[in-house]
Amino acid sequence: MKAKGKMTVKKEKPSGTAGAFSDTYFVIMAGGRGERFWPLSTDLVPKPFVSLTGKKTLIEMTVDRAKRIVPIGRIFVVLGREHLPAAKKCLPELPLKNFIIEPVGRDTAPCIGLAATMIHLRDPGAVMVVLPSDHFVPDGKRFAGLVRQAVKAARGGEHLVTIGIPPQRPETGYGYIKTGNKALSLSGGDCYKVRRFVEKPDLAKARHYVKEGSYYWNAGIFVWQTRVFLEGLRSHMPRLYEGLEELRGALLRGEGRKADAIFAGFEKVSIDYGLMEKAKNVLMMPAGFRWDDVGTWTSLSRVLDTDDAGNVLRGRTVALDADNCVIISDSVPVAALGVSGLIIVASKDGILVCDASKAQEVRQIAKIINKKS
């Protein structure tokens, strides 16, 4: 499922430079439909490929963080074919062969399984770092330091390592990780046994998790040896594992169309539900870097500068006698007068005006607009 034509893979020796991380590969998941950030993001140019938090897009900043550890040739991006033009525009330096195309979306377990299979064919001793493409991590140096330690932990044993974010507030929009006793001590941080993964809680439970102290936000960042990961699939997701083995054979024979068809037949399932919640060899490292998943328009007030009235202003925008608004334009001038707690976004694809408390529901508008267009 390379960028050109059908999926093919060439088995080769590891191509990385010599050094402590020459066995390390990054996989950046760039799926999604961009509905919560309509109208700035769209079906064809979703959230990872939009400049929400600065001059660079979120996926550009994600690749920049990975480049602190490995060369560009060992960074792979998994995405749908419809997003390839936007991805190539954002990442002109990424080799075309490093775009892994999913013929259809099948959630994170098949996505990561596909990438792991392809990397394992290239380098059976590979350590794989999995990152979402659309998270905000402003301190790349601290991020790289922690990931290096996580790679060492994964390389040193039969571990599935995940990164946990110390909760800053009782957040109901994130999943949580419940930790147990310390399992490993490294020079750059400790690893803890994971007791369980927790789905998005209600407010009362979220408050308890923050107060209790052993719960962390689940950032969806994973580090493991491809061999250990694939063995985990064999134990806990045997149907997916068997399908990936069949897919691997098709790749080795150069049967790209068959590989596409095999992938299209996979069940939609998340990696958390399919593997991480069941495996007993999961370790967590607490993050020492700032992190935000930038999930809605209102989250921008956490990561961008605001004016004295708490407004986020980007583009040709003006706010008079207005407070706690998000006002963004990439096209026409936009002005707000005498209002509070609004989201106002103008782009070439549409105009959004909504109460900030309804930010999670913007995706419903995007779905209706897309049906009518």
Secondary structure, DSSP 4 states (H G I P E B T S, - for coil): -BSSSS---------SPSSTTTTEEEEEE-----GGGTTTS-SSS-GGGS-SSSSS-HHHHHHHHHTTTS-GGGEEEEEEGGGHHHHHHH-TTS-GGGEEEESS---HHHHHHHHHHHHHHH-TT-EEEEEESS-B---HHHHHHHHHHHHHHHHTSS-EEEEEEPPSS--SSS-EEEEEEEEEEETTEEEEEEEEEEPPP-HHHHHHHHHHSSEEEEEEEEEEEHHHHHHHHHHH-HHHHHHHHHHHHHHHTT-HHHHHHHHHTSPP--HIIIIITT-S-EEEEE--S--B---SGGGHHHHS---TTS-EEESSEEEES-BS-EEEESSS-EEEES-BSEEEEEETTEEEEEEGGGGGGHHHHHHHHHHH-
